[in-house]
Each structure stands twice: as C-alpha cells, then as structure tokens.
Amino acid sequence: MTIVQALLGLLIACGVMLVIAWRASARRHGQATSLPRALQSLVGFVVNFFDTLGIGSFATTTAAFRLTRLVPDELIPGTLLVGLALPVIAQALIFLTVVEVNPVQMATLIACCVAGGWLGAGVVASISKRAIQLAMAVALTAAAALMLAGMFGLFPAGGTATTFSPSAFAMAIGVNFVLGALLTIGIGNYAPSLIVFSLLGMDPRAAFPIMMGSGAFVATIAGARFIARARFDSRAALGLTLGGIPGVLVAAWLVQSLPLDALRWVVLVVVLYSAVSLLRAGLRGGPAQAPAPGSAAFTPPP
C-alpha cells in the first residue's frame, strides 16, 4: 500500500465514521433529519466552491447564516464543522488523487500541521491574537507583493516543482507546524500555505492536497465532538454537505484546468483577500473568521 492510498483510506474511514456518528446522534435524540431548504444547499455550494479555490468557507458561511437567520448563533460553529467536514474530505480526496506531489513530504507536512494545532495551541495562545493578525496581514501583503513582482518578471515567480528541496522542506515543516498552531486562534492556513509553498519553489497546485488533507483530518475529529453533544443544526448541516460536494467538484475542475500563470493570479487574489480580512479583524479586535479547523480557529465543546 502506498502512502497516498493510506491517506485516502484514512480519509474515507473518517468520513464514514462521521456519517455513522451523525445517524446515531439523530436516533439517540429522536431526531429525523429533514431535507434541507434550497437556500441552505445553495449556501453550501457557493462557500465550498470558494473554499476549494483556497479562500476558506467558515467566514462566508457564518455571514450567510447570520444574514438569513437560518441557524441560531449558538449552533453555528457545530453546524459549520459537521456540514462542511465531508466537502473538505471530498476536496482532499480529489487533490490527493489528481495532483502530483511527493507523498512522503505531503504526509509529513499534514502530520506537522495537525500536530501544530494540538501541541502549539498553548504557546500561540499566550501571544496577543490581535498582534498575530496584524503581523500575518503585513506578512501576507509583503509576500503577495513579491509574488506580483515575480509575475511581472521582477522577481522569481515561484517554481513548478512537486518536491521540495531538502532545505525548502525543512522550512516547510516549521512553517506548517506554526500554521497548525495558528489555526487554533483564528488564522487560516490556506492562503499562507499557498504563498509559502509557491515561494519555496513548489507548483501552487501541490499546496492543495497538503492544506486540504490537514483540514479534512481535523474537521472530522472536531465535527464528531459536536455531533456527540448534538450542538448543531442537522438540517442546515445536511444542506451544506449536499450543496457543498458539487461546489467542490466544480471548483476542483477549475483549479486543475487553469494554466499555471492563471492559477498564480488566483493565488494572489486569495492571499490579498486573506490579508485584508486579517487586517480588518486586527484593527477592530475581532475574529478574522468563525472558529474552525482547516481555515480558522477551533475551540472544541467541553
């Protein structure tokens, strides 16, 4: 069995366990999950489309739920995690299958990101969240400027490699561990992963299976904890899932079909969007996006 096959098997097992837990919770609490509203499924499609492009889904879904009042505020975190977990798994399954990347390096980086989320949380939590948001906003803006300069021939634009050099891999390990820790306080890992891996010489596409694999493993674990406590809106979560998976498929086709130069422009937009979001959140002292693994902070229920 190859490393990629093992990862795929683990992802599928996580998805199956989440579905089983979801069904068991419904029976245990005497709930029958009704078919979702069309609007709930539409929200799932749109937010997962953008999530697959690397923008993230939790902030946009939270905004949609609050605007439409589809889900009570206290149930939004659990609903997001449960409803978006399977689409994130779909993202990871697709990109692990179709995007070529060094499997040993990918598995190592996924493990480092997940470990950073659990082991580094205490250290990162001791630092001012606002300071980190502002620092990350400045860093992403500077990185985007370097990338833009490279796209105009003023600076190396990033590579086309699917394997890190030894020195770049060592740097990527440290960066991914830190990004995993930053997830716990609301700093998403998608945009930083795209920009760092690109500047380290890797094809931006190769970042997708790494960052989405990390998010998928953490999301299913976190979602299962909310399911166990029935702290989510099952109907809205089902809408996110049923609408989200088609959104993932459409966006994944777009990412794979784009030529590398066009994809770098997509990455640039994602990075600038994230930088502005972090800057606004840091200046007002609020969260950059709703708590969630993979693209934001997650605080599990007690």
N, C-alpha and C positions, 0 to 999 in steps of 0.2 A: 504494500500500500504506500502510495506517495504522500508527501506532506500535504499537498493540495487536496488530495482525496480525503485525508484525515480531517482537515479543516472543514471540508464540505460535509462530511459525515457528522461532525460535531455540531455544525450549524443546523443541519436538518434535525438532529436529535433535540437541540434546544428549542426549535420551532415546534416540534411535536409535543414536547413536554409543556410548552406554554399553552398550546391548544387544549391538551388534556386537563391542565390546571384550570383553564378558563371554563371548560364544560363542567368540571367537578364543582367549581365555585357556584355556578348557576344552579346546579342540582341541590347543593348544600343549603343555599339561601332561598331555594324555592323560586328562582327567577327564570323566566323564559325570555331569551334574547330576541326581541322583535327585529324585523328588518329595518335597517337604518333609513332615515329620511334621505331624499335625493341631495339635499344641501350638505348633509354630513359626508356623503360619499364624494361629492364634488370637492369639498374641502380636502379630503384625503388625497384625491387625485392631484390637485394643484400643489399642495405643500410637499408631497413626496416627489413630484416632478422636479421642483426646485432643490429638494434635499439631495436628489441623485446627481444634480449638477454641482453639488458641493456647498450650497448656500445654507443648508440646515432647514429643519422643519418645525422645531418646537416653538420658536418665537412667532412664526407666522400662524401656526395652528392656535396658539394661545390667543393671539389677536383676533382670529376669526371666531373662536368660541366666545370671547368676551363681547365682540361686536354683535353677534347674532343671539347671544344668550342661550346657546344650545346646551351648555353644560354648566352646572354650578361651579363657582370658582374653586371650592374646596375639593372638587373631584377632577379638576383639570389635569394636575400632574399625573395621577394614576391613569386617567383616560388616554393621555398622550403616550405614556410608556407602553401600555397594553396594546393600544390601537396601532401604534407605529412600529412596534417590535418586528412583526412579520414582514412589513415592507422593507425594513432595514436589512433583515435576513435575506430578502429577495435581492436587494442591492449587492450584498456581499457574495451571494451565490453566483450572480451574473458576472461580477467583475473578477472573482477568483477563477472563474471558468474561462473567460474570454480574454482577459488582459494578462499578457506575459510579464512576469516579474519573478525574481529569484525567490524560490519557495522558502528556503531556509531563512533568508533575510526577512521575508514577509512574516513568517510565523514568529520570528524573534521580535520584530517590531510590534506586532499585535500583542504579544505577551507583555512586552515592556509598557505599552500604553495602558493595558488593563491593570498591570501591577502598579503603575504610577497612580492610577485612580484610587487604589485601595491603600497603598503604602505611603504615598506622598501627600495625602489629604491633610494630615496634621501639620506638616511643615508649611504647606501653602496657605492653610487657614490662618496661620499666625501673621501673614502679611496682609496689609490693607487691600481689600478687594478693589477699591477704587483706584489705588496706585497701580495695581496689576492691569486693570482695564485700560487706564491711560497709557501705561508703558506698552502694552500689546498693540494699542491703536497706533502709537507712534512707530513701533517696530514694523507693523504690517504696512503702514503707509510708506515707510522707507524701502521696504522690500518690494512693494508694488512699483515704486519709482525706479528701482534697479531693474526690475523686470521690464518695465516700459522702455527704459533706455536700451536694454538688450534687444527688444523687438524692433527698435529703430536703428540697430547696428552700432550703438554707442558703448555696448557692454555685452558680455556673453549672455545670451538669452536663456540659458538653461539647456540641459542636454536631452539626448534621446535614448539614454541607457535604460535597461531594465534591471541592472545590477549595480549596487553601489560599489565604489572602490573601497578598500579596507578603511582608509581614513574617513571617507564620507560616511561609511556605515557606522563607524564608532560615533561620529557626531549625530547621526540619525537616531541611534539608540538613546543617547542622552536627551535629545530633543523630544522624542516620542514619550519617554518616561515623564518628562516635565509636562508635556501636553496632557497626558493622562491625569496628572495631579491637578492641572488647571481645570479639567472637566468638572471637578468637584466644587468649584466656586463660580461656575458660570461662564468660563471662557471656552468657546467651541474649538474643536481640533481640526475641523475640515479645512478652513482657509489656511491656517498655519502649516498644516501638513502639505497642502498643495504648493505653497510658495517655497517652503524649506526644501522639500524633495526636489523641486524643479531647480532651485539654485545650487543644489548639491550635484546636479548633473543628470538627474533622472527624468525620463519622459513623464510629464504630468499625469498621464493615464495610469502609470504604475502606482501613483499615490492612492487611487480609488479603492482597490481591493484591500490595501493596508488600513486606511482610515475607516472604511465601512465594515471590515471584519472586526475591528476593535469595537465599533459602536454596536454591532449585532450581538456580540457575546455579552456585553454589559447590559444592553437593553433588555434581553430576555431574562436575565437574572433579576434585574430591578423590577421589571413588569410582573414577574411571578410573585414578588413580595407584595405588590399592591393587590394582585388577584387574591392572594391568601387572606387579605383583610377586607375584601370587597369594597375597596376605596377607589372605585372608578365607575363611569357610566358605560355599561356594557353595550348599549345600542349605539352610542356615539363612537365607541372604540371599534365596533364592527364596521361602521361607516368609514372610518379612517383606514381600516385594513382592506375592505373590499374596493374602495376607490384608490387606495394608495398603491397597491401592487400594479395595476395598469399604468399609473403615473410613473412608476419606477421603470417599467418596460419601455415606455416611450422615450423617457429621458436617457436611459442606458443606450438605446439605439442612436440617439443624437450624439452622445459623447463618443461612442465608438466610431461613428461615421465622419466626425469632424476631422479635417486635416490638422496637423499639429499646430500650425500657426494660428488657426481659428480657435483651437482649444486654449491656446495661451491667452487669447483675448477674453475667453470665458473665465479662465482662472483669475485674470486681472480684475474683472468686474466683481467676482466673488470676494476677492481679497479686499477691494476698496469698500464694498458693501459691509463686510465684517469690521473693517477699521472704523467706518463712520458709526456703526452700531455700538462698538465698544467705546468710542469717544463720547457719544451722546450719553451712554449709560454711566460712564465715569464722571462726566461733568455734572450729571444730576444725581449721582449717588445711587442709582437703581440698577437692577439686573440687566445685563445685555440681552438675555432671553430667558425663557422659562427653564427651571431646573430639569435636566435630562441628560442621560449618558449619550456619548457619541458626539453631541454637539453642544452640550451645556452641562451645567452642574446638576447633580442628583443627590438629594438627601433622602435616604430610604425611610419609610414609615417606621415608627417604633415597634 
